Amino acid sequence: MELFPDYEMPAPPLADRLRPESWERFAGQEHLVGKGLPLRDLVESGSKLSFILWGPPGTGKTTLARIAARLTESEFHEISAVNAGVADIRKIIESARHTWKSRQMGTVLFIDEIHRFNKAQQDAVLPHIENGTVRLIGSTTENPSFEVIPALRSRCQTFRLEPLEREQIRDILEQALKDKEKGLGESGLKISAEAMDMMVSHANGDARRALNVLEAAHDVVAQREKKQVDLKIIEGIIQQVATLYDKKGTEHFDHASAFQKSLRGSDADAAIYWLAKMIAGGEDPRFIVRRLLVTAAEDVGNADPQAFILVQAVVAAVEKLGFPEARIPLAQAVIYVARAPKDNSAIVAIDLALDDIQKKGLSYPVPDHLKDTHYKDAKSKYGYGVDYKYPHDFPDAIVEQEYLPKPLKDRKYIPTRRKAGDE
């Protein structure tokens, strides 16, 4: 006798119900799943090669894993590295062995957020991939080069997924509104153009996020006679447009890179945009000003030394003010550094000299005439400084003499700057 005979499990979320089961229904990632392209070929050829899917949330990593398992007629086991461990892997390995013995069927082990597994947990999977007990499909939002151990990476092909285009997100939402079997086609839900635009914008290339907002909007008006969703309803659900930024992961470094390259490229508008993304994402302001300091020295340099002084002042201002006020001096410094003339001779010169010393072995002693002479026997006994010419004894305080070791005579480290207008 059933304890709760009338009990029914709640329906899965809209995003899960609409998960594609074939290439034809899959949205985006044409560079991987188009006919004749790498990932699709790997799956359709029946290859047992394991692979890692790397990309932002909501771009189809789990869906691709399930499609791969279905098309290769494999048993599918899905675990999340957030709450699974070695014991869970062992159970799946035993199940995979039984499945092969009883049905001659392979097993796909899908590890979601594999970057969250520590080294020991990742090591535990290795022998079972090597002997073919399971085929591993891992998904990660972080760069596998940083978060997945080399031994595991060497046994897997890595595929990079991209955020979905806005029109792809729009198509997914419209399909959800039309689908009468799994979507909202029977609900009579109507979405205004402005509300649709807001959902697409809010998604930031994440299909799951878009569908979650759509489902929430449906729930808000479900009991109303007029099932119309306008912009105000969507704004109320979203409250604040989400920022695609992870200050602890790959996004942190990617945004910093875009920020610094925009500064270097003298594009003040782009630099302000990336600054805003980092601020909105909760980035530590000290990290931002460090990037500014580096750029002021490396890329502006002596073309405008005032840039470095200004950024130093902003460092102090940021410490005193904190956000939100700190955004203003930060923006001031960003605009100044981006618009300043550029001269990278400082980094070029010091790196060239370090390369000579550390890599080429051009490390020579100080010439005698340049050596320290403040102690008693320096000149009289050792002859140090005897031939040194004191520049201030000469017109304009300039005199020709060798300051480099003899083997490096005439060696130039500071590049000749290209003048404006030169071809």
C-alpha positions, 0 to 999 in steps of 0.5 A, spaced: 500 500 500 502 506 498 503 511 503 501 517 499 497 514 493 495 521 490 502 524 490 506 526 484 513 529 483 513 536 481 514 538 473 521 539 472 524 546 470 522 549 463 529 549 462 530 541 463 523 540 460 526 543 453 533 540 453 534 538 446 535 530 444 538 531 438 543 535 433 537 538 430 534 541 436 541 544 439 542 551 439 549 554 438 556 551 438 555 551 430 563 551 430 563 544 434 556 540 432 555 542 425 556 537 420 563 534 419 565 538 425 570 536 431 565 534 436 559 531 432 564 527 428 567 524 435 560 522 437 558 520 430 564 516 429 563 512 435 570 514 438 571 512 445 575 518 446 573 522 453 573 529 452 572 536 456 566 541 455 569 548 457 564 554 456 560 559 460 553 556 464 547 555 460 551 554 453 549 546 452 555 542 456 550 537 459 545 537 453 551 535 449 554 530 454 547 527 454 546 527 446 553 523 446 551 518 450 544 517 447 547 517 440 553 512 442 548 507 446 551 508 452 549 508 459 549 515 462 551 517 469 551 524 471 554 527 478 556 534 480 563 535 483 560 539 488 557 534 492 560 527 489 566 524 491 571 518 490 566 513 493 560 515 488 566 514 482 567 507 485 559 505 485 559 508 478 565 504 476 562 497 478 555 499 475 559 500 468 563 493 469 556 490 470 553 493 464 558 491 460 558 484 462 551 483 462 549 488 456 555 489 452 554 496 453 559 502 454 558 507 460 559 515 459 561 518 466 559 525 466 562 530 471 559 536 472 563 542 474 569 537 474 574 543 476 571 542 483 574 536 484 581 536 487 587 532 484 586 526 488 579 525 486 581 527 479 586 521 479 581 516 481 578 517 475 584 516 470 585 508 471 578 507 469 578 512 463 585 508 460 582 501 461 576 503 457 571 502 463 568 509 462 568 514 457 569 521 461 565 527 459 567 533 463 564 540 464 567 546 466 566 553 466 574 554 468 580 554 463 582 546 464 589 548 463 588 551 470 583 547 473 584 540 471 590 536 472 595 534 466 594 527 466 587 527 465 587 533 460 592 529 456 587 523 455 581 528 453 580 532 448 577 539 450 572 543 446 571 550 447 563 552 448 561 560 446 556 564 449 549 563 445 548 569 440 542 574 442 538 571 436 539 564 438 537 566 445 530 569 442 529 563 438 529 558 444 524 563 448 520 563 442 520 556 441 518 555 449 512 559 448 510 555 442 511 548 444 505 545 447 508 538 449 514 540 453 513 548 453 508 553 455 504 553 448 498 551 452 498 557 457 496 562 452 502 566 455 504 573 451 510 577 452 511 584 450 517 586 445 520 590 450 519 584 455 522 579 450 528 584 449 530 584 456 530 577 457 534 576 451 539 581 454 539 579 461 541 572 459 548 574 457 548 568 452 545 563 458 539 559 455 538 556 462 538 563 465 533 566 459 528 560 460 528 561 468 526 568 467 520 566 462 518 560 467 518 565 473 514 570 468 509 565 467 508 563 474 507 571 476 501 571 471 498 564 471 492 566 475 491 572 471 485 572 466 490 576 462 496 572 461 500 578 458 508 579 461 510 586 460 517 590 461 515 591 468 514 584 470 520 582 467 524 588 471 521 585 477 523 578 476 530 580 474 531 586 479 538 587 477 541 585 470 546 580 471 553 581 470 557 575 466 563 576 471 567 571 476 572 574 480 575 568 482 575 564 475 577 565 468 573 571 467 577 575 472 583 574 468 579 575 461 576 581 463 583 584 466 586 582 460 581 586 456 581 592 460 589 592 460 589 591 452 584 597 451 588 602 455 594 600 451 590 601 445 588 608 447 580 606 446 578 610 453 570 607 451 572 600 451 577 601 457 571 604 461 566 599 459 571 593 462 572 597 468 564 597 469 564 590 468 569 589 473 566 594 478 559 591 477 562 584 478 564 585 485 572 586 483 577 588 488 578 595 487 586 594 489 586 589 483 583 594 478 588 600 480 594 595 480 592 594 473 592 601 472 599 602 475 602 597 471 599 600 464 601 607 466 608 604 467 609 599 461 605 602 456 605 610 457 611 610 461 616 616 459 611 619 454 607 622 459 610 620 466 604 624 469 600 618 468 603 614 473 603 619 478 595 620 477 594 613 478 598 613 485 594 618 487 588 614 485 590 608 489 590 613 495 583 615 493 580 608 492 583 606 499 579 612 502 573 613 499 571 605 497 565 604 492 561 607 490 565 613 490 571 610 488 568 609 481 569 616 479 577 617 480 578 610 477 574 612 471 578 619 471 585 615 471 582 610 466 580 615 461 587 619 462 591 613 461 587 610 455 588 617 452 595 618 454 601 617 449 604 611 449 611 609 450 613 602 452 621 603 452 621 601 460 619 594 459 622 593 453 629 595 456 629 592 462 626 585 459 632 585 454 637 587 459 634 581 464 634 576 458 642 578 456 643 576 464 639 571 465 638 567 459 644 569 455 649 568 460 652 575 459 653 577 466 660 581 467 663 584 473 663 591 474 669 595 470 675 597 475 673 605 473 666 604 475 667 600 482 666 603 489 672 608 492 669 610 498 674 605 502 681 607 503 685 602 499 680 602 493 684 607 489 691 606 492 692 599 492 687 596 487 686 601 482 679 602 482 676 608 480 682 611 477 680 612 470 673 615 472 671 621 469 666 625 473 661 628 469 660 635 472 667 636 471 665 637 464 661 642 459 654 640 460 656 635 465 657 630 459 663 626 458 664 620 453 666 614 457 664 606 457 659 605 463 658 598 460 662 592 461 667 591 455 664 585 451 657 589 451 660 595 448 655 599 444 649 595 446 643 598 446 637 596 450 632 602 450 629 602 443 628 608 438 621 611 439 617 611 432 615 619 431 608 621 429 607 621 422 613 616 421 611 610 416 
